[in-house]
Amino acid sequence: MTVKMSQKKQADRFSEAARELECDESEEAFDRAMKRIAKAPPKTDAEIKEAAEKDRPKTGPGSNPPKK
C-alpha cells in the first residue's frame, strides 16, 4: 500500500467519524468555537507599556545604535 493510499483511507475514516459525530464544518461554527477558546483577557496599561518598551531599540551610553 502506498503512502497516498493510506493517507486517503485515513482522510476517509476521519470524514466518516466527523459525519457520525454530526460535526458542523461551517465557517460560522469554526468562528464560534474559536471565540470560545481564544479569548484572552485585555492587557492592562502597564502590560502594554512594558511590551512597548521591550520592543523599543535601546539608545544611550553602552548601547549599540543601529548602523546606517
C-alpha atoms as an extended CHARMM CRD file, in Angstrom:
* protein
*
        68  EXT
         1         1  MET       CA              0.0000000000        0.0000000000        0.0000000000  PROA      1               0.0000000000
         2         2  THR       CA              1.4000000000        3.4040000000       -0.9150000000  PROA      2               0.0000000000
         3         3  VAL       CA              1.5660000000        6.4220000000        1.3340000000  PROA      3               0.0000000000
         4         4  LYS       CA             -1.0770000000        8.2110000000       -0.7460000000  PROA      4               0.0000000000
         5         5  MET       CA             -3.4600000000        5.2760000000       -0.4180000000  PROA      5               0.0000000000
         6         6  SER       CA             -3.0520000000        5.0900000000        3.3610000000  PROA      6               0.0000000000
         7         7  GLN       CA             -3.4760000000        8.8700000000        3.6620000000  PROA      7               0.0000000000
         8         8  LYS       CA             -6.6100000000        8.7130000000        1.5170000000  PROA      8               0.0000000000
         9         9  LYS       CA             -8.0530000000        5.9630000000        3.6580000000  PROA      9               0.0000000000
        10        10  GLN       CA             -7.1870000000        7.8790000000        6.8260000000  PROA      10              0.0000000000
        11        11  ALA       CA             -8.8720000000       11.0070000000        5.4400000000  PROA      11              0.0000000000
        12        12  ASP       CA            -11.9440000000        8.9400000000        4.5750000000  PROA      12              0.0000000000
        13        13  ARG       CA            -12.0460000000        7.4780000000        8.0920000000  PROA      13              0.0000000000
        14        14  PHE       CA            -11.7280000000       10.9490000000        9.5780000000  PROA      14              0.0000000000
        15        15  SER       CA            -14.5440000000       12.2970000000        7.3990000000  PROA      15              0.0000000000
        16        16  GLU       CA            -16.7560000000        9.3430000000        8.2930000000  PROA      16              0.0000000000
        17        17  ALA       CA            -16.1150000000        9.8300000000       12.0220000000  PROA      17              0.0000000000
        18        18  ALA       CA            -16.9170000000       13.5450000000       11.7020000000  PROA      18              0.0000000000
        19        19  ARG       CA            -20.2030000000       12.7220000000        9.9470000000  PROA      19              0.0000000000
        20        20  GLU       CA            -21.1270000000       10.1840000000       12.6190000000  PROA      20              0.0000000000
        21        21  LEU       CA            -20.4950000000       12.7980000000       15.3090000000  PROA      21              0.0000000000
        22        22  GLU       CA            -22.5880000000       15.2910000000       13.3290000000  PROA      22              0.0000000000
        23        23  CYS       CA            -19.7490000000       17.7990000000       13.2270000000  PROA      23              0.0000000000
        24        24  ASP       CA            -20.5460000000       21.2080000000       11.8130000000  PROA      24              0.0000000000
        25        25  GLU       CA            -17.9600000000       22.1370000000        9.1830000000  PROA      25              0.0000000000
        26        26  SER       CA            -19.2770000000       25.6400000000        8.5070000000  PROA      26              0.0000000000
        27        27  GLU       CA            -17.1260000000       28.7330000000        8.8730000000  PROA      27              0.0000000000
        28        28  GLU       CA            -19.6290000000       30.1540000000       11.3650000000  PROA      28              0.0000000000
        29        29  ALA       CA            -19.2720000000       27.1210000000       13.6340000000  PROA      29              0.0000000000
        30        30  PHE       CA            -15.4880000000       27.4150000000       13.4440000000  PROA      30              0.0000000000
        31        31  ASP       CA            -15.6380000000       31.1120000000       14.3460000000  PROA      31              0.0000000000
        32        32  ARG       CA            -17.9150000000       30.4050000000       17.3270000000  PROA      32              0.0000000000
        33        33  ALA       CA            -15.5720000000       27.7040000000       18.6080000000  PROA      33              0.0000000000
        34        34  MET       CA            -12.5020000000       29.8810000000       18.0760000000  PROA      34              0.0000000000
        35        35  LYS       CA            -14.0510000000       32.7520000000       20.0270000000  PROA      35              0.0000000000
        36        36  ARG       CA            -14.8040000000       30.4100000000       22.9330000000  PROA      36              0.0000000000
        37        37  ILE       CA            -11.2830000000       29.0470000000       23.2250000000  PROA      37              0.0000000000
        38        38  ALA       CA             -9.1900000000       32.0110000000       22.0860000000  PROA      38              0.0000000000
        39        39  LYS       CA            -10.4650000000       34.6710000000       24.4450000000  PROA      39              0.0000000000
        40        40  ALA       CA             -7.6220000000       36.4870000000       26.0860000000  PROA      40              0.0000000000
        41        41  PRO       CA             -8.1420000000       38.9880000000       28.8590000000  PROA      41              0.0000000000
        42        42  PRO       CA             -7.4100000000       42.5590000000       27.7930000000  PROA      42              0.0000000000
        43        43  LYS       CA             -3.9330000000       43.8060000000       28.6230000000  PROA      43              0.0000000000
        44        44  THR       CA             -3.5130000000       46.3760000000       31.3360000000  PROA      44              0.0000000000
        45        45  ASP       CA             -1.8770000000       49.7290000000       30.6030000000  PROA      45              0.0000000000
        46        46  ALA       CA              1.2250000000       48.5350000000       32.4620000000  PROA      46              0.0000000000
        47        47  GLU       CA              1.4600000000       45.3880000000       30.3000000000  PROA      47              0.0000000000
        48        48  ILE       CA              1.1030000000       47.4300000000       27.1090000000  PROA      48              0.0000000000
        49        49  LYS       CA              3.7920000000       49.8840000000       28.2480000000  PROA      49              0.0000000000
        50        50  GLU       CA              6.1250000000       47.0290000000       29.2160000000  PROA      50              0.0000000000
        51        51  ALA       CA              5.6940000000       45.3470000000       25.8170000000  PROA      51              0.0000000000
        52        52  ALA       CA              6.3270000000       48.6390000000       24.0020000000  PROA      52              0.0000000000
        53        53  GLU       CA              9.4950000000       49.2780000000       26.0000000000  PROA      53              0.0000000000
        54        54  LYS       CA             10.7100000000       45.7570000000       25.3170000000  PROA      54              0.0000000000
        55        55  ASP       CA             10.3390000000       46.2810000000       21.5430000000  PROA      55              0.0000000000
        56        56  ARG       CA             11.8600000000       49.7800000000       21.5540000000  PROA      56              0.0000000000
        57        57  PRO       CA             15.5140000000       49.8960000000       20.4280000000  PROA      57              0.0000000000
        58        58  LYS       CA             17.9350000000       50.7690000000       23.2090000000  PROA      58              0.0000000000
        59        59  THR       CA             19.8480000000       54.0420000000       22.8720000000  PROA      59              0.0000000000
        60        60  GLY       CA             22.2550000000       55.8720000000       25.1170000000  PROA      60              0.0000000000
        61        61  PRO       CA             25.5560000000       55.0520000000       26.8080000000  PROA      61              0.0000000000
        62        62  GLY       CA             26.6040000000       51.4500000000       26.4440000000  PROA      62              0.0000000000
        63        63  SER       CA             24.1510000000       50.6400000000       23.6770000000  PROA      63              0.0000000000
        64        64  ASN       CA             24.8930000000       49.7660000000       20.0950000000  PROA      64              0.0000000000
        65        65  PRO       CA             22.9990000000       52.2730000000       17.9470000000  PROA      65              0.0000000000
        66        66  PRO       CA             21.7190000000       50.9920000000       14.6040000000  PROA      66              0.0000000000
        67        67  LYS       CA             24.2180000000       51.3330000000       11.7590000000  PROA      67              0.0000000000
        68        68  LYS       CA             23.2850000000       53.4660000000        8.7770000000  PROA      68              0.0000000000
